[in-house]
Amino acid sequence: MDISNTQVLLDLVEQLGLDRSEGEQMLISNEINQQLLLKNQRVQKLKQPGIPAFIFNETTLVSGSNSVEYFETNNNKRNEKVSLASDLL
């Protein structure tokens, strides 16, 4: 599958049940590039060392593989919003 091919991407958009014309507009607009630039700047600001990584409350970075117990003990008790670092890229 050649994901550099616009038609392939648009076919995937349809297969996922999304609107093909909306997907096409996103591909030709500058909006995605702007979002990626902002996410990349955010990751650099947090000095993310690697994947997997999790961001809590958009300020605290936890990187590396951790157990469920680790997260339950150290993070969930504060009822924090969690983002995967891959969401930032």
TIVO-2410 file (N, C-alpha, C; in nm, 3 decimals):
# residues 89
REC num residu      c1      c2      c3 atome chaine
REC   1      M   0.084  -0.117   0.000     N      A
REC   1      M   0.000   0.000   0.000    CA      A
REC   1      M   0.089   0.124   0.000     C      A
REC   2      D   0.070   0.208  -0.097     N      A
REC   2      D   0.151   0.329  -0.113    CA      A
REC   2      D   0.079   0.448  -0.050     C      A
REC   3      I   0.113   0.478   0.076     N      A
REC   3      I   0.044   0.587   0.145    CA      A
REC   3      I   0.090   0.725   0.099     C      A
REC   4      S   0.186   0.730   0.007     N      A
REC   4      S   0.222   0.858  -0.052    CA      A
REC   4      S   0.128   0.892  -0.169     C      A
REC   5      N   0.045   0.797  -0.208     N      A
REC   5      N  -0.051   0.815  -0.316    CA      A
REC   5      N  -0.181   0.870  -0.260     C      A
REC   6      T  -0.222   0.986  -0.308     N      A
REC   6      T  -0.343   1.052  -0.258    CA      A
REC   6      T  -0.466   0.964  -0.272     C      A
REC   7      Q  -0.479   0.894  -0.383     N      A
REC   7      Q  -0.597   0.809  -0.405    CA      A
REC   7      Q  -0.603   0.695  -0.302     C      A
REC   8      V  -0.487   0.640  -0.268     N      A
REC   8      V  -0.481   0.535  -0.167    CA      A
REC   8      V  -0.530   0.590  -0.033     C      A
REC   9      L  -0.483   0.709   0.003     N      A
REC   9      L  -0.526   0.771   0.129    CA      A
REC   9      L  -0.675   0.799   0.129     C      A
REC  10      L  -0.727   0.848   0.018     N      A
REC  10      L  -0.870   0.878   0.011    CA      A
REC  10      L  -0.954   0.752   0.016     C      A
REC  11      D  -0.904   0.644  -0.043     N      A
REC  11      D  -0.973   0.515  -0.032    CA      A
REC  11      D  -0.979   0.470   0.113     C      A
REC  12      L  -0.868   0.491   0.186     N      A
REC  12      L  -0.865   0.457   0.329    CA      A
REC  12      L  -0.964   0.542   0.409     C      A
REC  13      V  -0.973   0.668   0.373     N      A
REC  13      V  -1.069   0.758   0.438    CA      A
REC  13      V  -1.209   0.701   0.425     C      A
REC  14      E  -1.245   0.661   0.304     N      A
REC  14      E  -1.378   0.603   0.280    CA      A
REC  14      E  -1.397   0.472   0.356     C      A
REC  15      Q  -1.294   0.387   0.356     N      A
REC  15      Q  -1.303   0.259   0.426    CA      A
REC  15      Q  -1.326   0.277   0.576     C      A
REC  16      L  -1.278   0.388   0.629     N      A
REC  16      L  -1.297   0.418   0.771    CA      A
REC  16      L  -1.431   0.484   0.797     C      A
REC  17      G  -1.509   0.504   0.692     N      A
REC  17      G  -1.642   0.563   0.707    CA      A
REC  17      G  -1.641   0.715   0.716     C      A
REC  18      L  -1.531   0.775   0.673     N      A
REC  18      L  -1.521   0.921   0.676    CA      A
REC  18      L  -1.554   0.978   0.539     C      A
REC  19      D  -1.578   1.106   0.534     N      A
REC  19      D  -1.615   1.173   0.411    CA      A
REC  19      D  -1.493   1.193   0.320     C      A
REC  20      R  -1.501   1.138   0.200     N      A
REC  20      R  -1.388   1.142   0.107    CA      A
REC  20      R  -1.353   1.286   0.067     C      A
REC  21      S  -1.453   1.368   0.037     N      A
REC  21      S  -1.424   1.505  -0.005    CA      A
REC  21      S  -1.364   1.586   0.109     C      A
REC  22      E  -1.407   1.561   0.231     N      A
REC  22      E  -1.348   1.628   0.347    CA      A
REC  22      E  -1.202   1.585   0.364     C      A
REC  23      G  -1.176   1.457   0.344     N      A
REC  23      G  -1.039   1.406   0.350    CA      A
REC  23      G  -0.951   1.469   0.244     C      A
REC  24      E  -1.006   1.485   0.126     N      A
REC  24      E  -0.930   1.547   0.017    CA      A
REC  24      E  -0.897   1.693   0.050     C      A
REC  25      Q  -0.993   1.763   0.107     N      A
REC  25      Q  -0.968   1.902   0.147    CA      A
REC  25      Q  -0.857   1.910   0.253     C      A
REC  26      M  -0.857   1.817   0.347     N      A
REC  26      M  -0.753   1.816   0.450    CA      A
REC  26      M  -0.616   1.790   0.389     C      A
REC  27      L  -0.610   1.704   0.288     N      A
REC  27      L  -0.482   1.672   0.226    CA      A
REC  27      L  -0.425   1.789   0.147     C      A
REC  28      I  -0.511   1.871   0.089     N      A
REC  28      I  -0.460   1.983   0.009    CA      A
REC  28      I  -0.448   2.112   0.089     C      A
REC  29      S  -0.505   2.115   0.208     N      A
REC  29      S  -0.495   2.237   0.289    CA      A
REC  29      S  -0.364   2.237   0.368     C      A
REC  30      N  -0.333   2.350   0.424     N      A
REC  30      N  -0.212   2.365   0.505    CA      A
REC  30      N  -0.239   2.334   0.652     C      A
REC  31      E  -0.364   2.304   0.686     N      A
REC  31      E  -0.402   2.282   0.825    CA      A
REC  31      E  -0.325   2.167   0.891     C      A
REC  32      I  -0.310   2.057   0.819     N      A
REC  32      I  -0.238   1.942   0.876    CA      A
REC  32      I  -0.093   1.979   0.904     C      A
REC  33      N  -0.029   2.048   0.810     N      A
REC  33      N   0.110   2.090   0.830    CA      A
REC  33      N   0.123   2.179   0.953     C      A
REC  34      Q   0.028   2.269   0.972     N      A
REC  34      Q   0.031   2.357   1.088    CA      A
REC  34      Q   0.014   2.278   1.218     C      A
REC  35      Q  -0.077   2.180   1.218     N      A
REC  35      Q  -0.098   2.097   1.336    CA      A
REC  35      Q   0.027   2.016   1.369     C      A
REC  36      L   0.090   1.960   1.265     N      A
REC  36      L   0.212   1.882   1.287    CA      A
REC  36      L   0.325   1.969   1.340     C      A
REC  37      L   0.337   2.089   1.289     N      A
REC  37      L   0.439   2.182   1.335    CA      A
REC  37      L   0.420   2.214   1.484     C      A
REC  38      L   0.295   2.243   1.523     N      A
REC  38      L   0.267   2.274   1.663    CA      A
REC  38      L   0.294   2.154   1.754     C      A
REC  39      K   0.255   2.035   1.709     N      A
REC  39      K   0.279   1.914   1.788    CA      A
REC  39      K   0.428   1.885   1.801     C      A
REC  40      N   0.501   1.905   1.692     N      A
REC  40      N   0.645   1.883   1.695    CA      A
REC  40      N   0.713   1.980   1.791     C      A
REC  41      Q   0.670   2.105   1.790     N      A
REC  41      Q   0.726   2.204   1.883    CA      A
REC  41      Q   0.696   2.165   2.028     C      A
REC  42      R   0.577   2.116   2.051     N      A
REC  42      R   0.539   2.074   2.186    CA      A
REC  42      R   0.624   1.958   2.234     C      A
REC  43      V   0.646   1.860   2.147     N      A
REC  43      V   0.729   1.745   2.183    CA      A
REC  43      V   0.871   1.790   2.212     C      A
REC  44      Q   0.925   1.879   2.131     N      A
REC  44      Q   1.061   1.929   2.154    CA      A
REC  44      Q   1.069   2.006   2.286     C      A
REC  45      K   0.966   2.082   2.317     N      A
REC  45      K   0.962   2.158   2.442    CA      A
REC  45      K   0.966   2.063   2.562     C      A
REC  46      L   0.898   1.950   2.552     N      A
REC  46      L   0.896   1.852   2.661    CA      A
REC  46      L   1.020   1.763   2.661     C      A
REC  47      K   1.103   1.778   2.557     N      A
REC  47      K   1.226   1.699   2.543    CA      A
REC  47      K   1.199   1.550   2.557     C      A
REC  48      Q   1.104   1.505   2.480     N      A
REC  48      Q   1.064   1.365   2.484    CA      A
REC  48      Q   1.179   1.276   2.438     C      A
REC  49      P   1.226   1.185   2.524     N      A
REC  49      P   1.339   1.102   2.490    CA      A
REC  49      P   1.304   0.980   2.403     C      A
REC  50      G   1.182   0.936   2.404     N      A
REC  50      G   1.149   0.818   2.326    CA      A
REC  50      G   1.005   0.777   2.338     C      A
REC  51      I   0.974   0.666   2.277     N      A
REC  51      I   0.840   0.610   2.275    CA      A
REC  51      I   0.848   0.474   2.343     C      A
REC  52      P   0.756   0.428   2.422     N      A
REC  52      P   0.630   0.496   2.452    CA      A
REC  52      P   0.650   0.610   2.551     C      A
REC  53      A   0.563   0.706   2.540     N      A
REC  53      A   0.564   0.820   2.632    CA      A
REC  53      A   0.421   0.867   2.652     C      A
REC  54      F   0.393   0.914   2.770     N      A
REC  54      F   0.260   0.961   2.806    CA      A
REC  54      F   0.273   1.101   2.864     C      A
REC  55      I   0.178   1.187   2.832     N      A
REC  55      I   0.179   1.323   2.883    CA      A
REC  55      I   0.055   1.342   2.968     C      A
REC  56      F   0.077   1.388   3.092     N      A
REC  56      F  -0.032   1.410   3.186    CA      A
REC  56      F  -0.054   1.558   3.204     C      A
REC  57      N  -0.182   1.598   3.193     N      A
REC  57      N  -0.220   1.739   3.209    CA      A
REC  57      N  -0.137   1.833   3.122     C      A
REC  58      E  -0.092   1.783   3.010     N      A
REC  58      E  -0.017   1.860   2.912    CA      A
REC  58      E   0.111   1.920   2.968     C      A
REC  59      T   0.161   1.868   3.080     N      A
REC  59      T   0.283   1.922   3.139    CA      A
REC  59      T   0.381   1.815   3.185     C      A
REC  60      T   0.332   1.701   3.230     N      A
REC  60      T   0.418   1.599   3.288    CA      A
REC  60      T   0.440   1.486   3.189     C      A
REC  61      L   0.565   1.458   3.157     N      A
REC  61      L   0.601   1.353   3.062    CA      A
REC  61      L   0.652   1.231   3.135     C      A
REC  62      V   0.594   1.115   3.104     N      A
REC  62      V   0.641   0.987   3.156    CA      A
REC  62      V   0.680   0.904   3.035     C      A
REC  63      S   0.808   0.869   3.023     N      A
REC  63      S   0.851   0.791   2.908    CA      A
REC  63      S   0.893   0.651   2.950     C      A
REC  64      G   0.896   0.565   2.853     N      A
REC  64      G   0.935   0.427   2.878    CA      A
REC  64      G   0.816   0.338   2.907     C      A
REC  65      S   0.843   0.210   2.911     N      A
REC  65      S   0.738   0.112   2.937    CA      A
REC  65      S   0.718   0.100   3.087     C      A
REC  66      N   0.596   0.119   3.132     N      A
REC  66      N   0.563   0.111   3.273    CA      A
REC  66      N   0.444   0.019   3.294     C      A
REC  67      S   0.436  -0.034   3.413     N      A
REC  67      S   0.325  -0.125   3.446    CA      A
REC  67      S   0.198  -0.047   3.473     C      A
REC  68      V   0.088  -0.118   3.469     N      A
REC  68      V  -0.041  -0.058   3.504    CA      A
REC  68      V  -0.035  -0.007   3.647     C      A
REC  69      E   0.027  -0.084   3.735     N      A
REC  69      E   0.038  -0.044   3.875    CA      A
REC  69      E   0.113   0.088   3.890     C      A
REC  70      Y   0.216   0.108   3.808     N      A
REC  70      Y   0.291   0.233   3.812    CA      A
REC  70      Y   0.198   0.351   3.786     C      A
REC  71      F   0.118   0.338   3.679     N      A
REC  71      F   0.028   0.448   3.645    CA      A
REC  71      F  -0.081   0.466   3.749     C      A
REC  72      E  -0.133   0.357   3.801     N      A
REC  72      E  -0.236   0.367   3.905    CA      A
REC  72      E  -0.182   0.437   4.028     C      A
REC  73      T  -0.061   0.403   4.066     N      A
REC  73      T  -0.001   0.459   4.187    CA      A
REC  73      T   0.043   0.603   4.169     C      A
REC  74      N   0.105   0.633   4.058     N      A
REC  74      N   0.169   0.763   4.041    CA      A
REC  74      N   0.089   0.868   3.967     C      A
REC  75      N  -0.013   0.828   3.893     N      A
REC  75      N  -0.079   0.927   3.810    CA      A
REC  75      N  -0.230   0.933   3.824     C      A
REC  76      N  -0.295   0.818   3.822     N      A
REC  76      N  -0.441   0.817   3.820    CA      A
REC  76      N  -0.502   0.875   3.945     C      A
REC  77      K  -0.434   0.870   4.058     N      A
REC  77      K  -0.492   0.923   4.181    CA      A
REC  77      K  -0.512   1.074   4.174     C      A
REC  78      R  -0.446   1.141   4.079     N      A
REC  78      R  -0.463   1.285   4.064    CA      A
REC  78      R  -0.566   1.319   3.957     C      A
REC  79      N  -0.632   1.216   3.902     N      A
REC  79      N  -0.737   1.235   3.802    CA      A
REC  79      N  -0.689   1.321   3.685     C      A
REC  80      E  -0.576   1.282   3.628     N      A
REC  80      E  -0.513   1.361   3.523    CA      A
REC  80      E  -0.559   1.320   3.384     C      A
REC  81      K  -0.560   1.415   3.296     N      A
REC  81      K  -0.587   1.390   3.154    CA      A
REC  81      K  -0.460   1.332   3.093     C      A
REC  82      V  -0.474   1.220   3.020     N      A
REC  82      V  -0.359   1.152   2.963    CA      A
REC  82      V  -0.363   1.161   2.811     C      A
REC  83      S  -0.246   1.191   2.751     N      A
REC  83      S  -0.231   1.189   2.606    CA      A
REC  83      S  -0.115   1.097   2.573     C      A
REC  84      L  -0.130   1.020   2.468     N      A
REC  84      L  -0.016   0.942   2.419    CA      A
REC  84      L   0.075   1.038   2.345     C      A
REC  85      A   0.205   1.021   2.362     N      A
REC  85      A   0.298   1.108   2.291    CA      A
REC  85      A   0.282   1.094   2.141     C      A
REC  86      S   0.243   0.976   2.095     N      A
REC  86      S   0.223   0.957   1.951    CA      A
REC  86      S   0.110   1.044   1.900     C      A
REC  87      D   0.018   1.085   1.987     N      A
REC  87      D  -0.087   1.177   1.946    CA      A
REC  87      D  -0.030   1.313   1.912     C      A
REC  88      L   0.088   1.340   1.962     N      A
REC  88      L   0.150   1.469   1.938    CA      A
REC  88      L   0.223   1.475   1.807     C      A
REC  89      L   0.249   1.361   1.750     N      A
REC  89      L   0.325   1.359   1.626    CA      A
REC  89      L   0.235   1.348   1.507     C      A
***
